[in-house]
Amino acid sequence: MSVIDEALSANATMSNDYDPGRGKPPAPRIAIVTCADPRLTNIGQMLGLADGDADIIRNFGTVIDDDSVRSLVLSTRLLGSREIMIINHTDCGMLRFTDSEMEDRLRKQTGRAPIAPAKFYSFTDAEANTKEQIQKARSHPWISSDVPVRGFVYDVSTGRLSEVFPDRQTVPG
Ligand SMILES: [Zn+2]
């Protein structure tokens, strides 16, 4: 059985006990950008947040790109989130390759050169990368300066967060 078929079968059972209260419109208080890594799936729980408290925006490598900015703008401007957390993590898969290695690999596997310049946002230092993502979110004109943007590295072996502070010159004002 495929994983999707297993999931469909599980869903048919699980939905029997579904609490209809969970279908109410949410009122998020915070937007969190984090990695798509499965070890980050329960990050809301690790932060003591109820499901309805947080908009969790995930992509590989915790990247502030056009798409996560789109979600951050909607979360803070439309849905009511008042703070932004950027949560990178230790042992991220994005530390294990470089963009050019990935491009070479894809060229070999597919026999095709990239049609558009792809960027995978691999990185070598989670803390430095987090600083860069804070800076990108902080400098976006549609993300209000009234909304705090703070960055963290989550240690997957302890479940603890360490805050990453932007370099002094990157702090606005
Ligand atoms: Zn990751």
Residues whose N, C-alpha, C, O or C-beta is under 5 A from the ligand:
A	BS01	ZN	C35 D37 G61 C92 G93
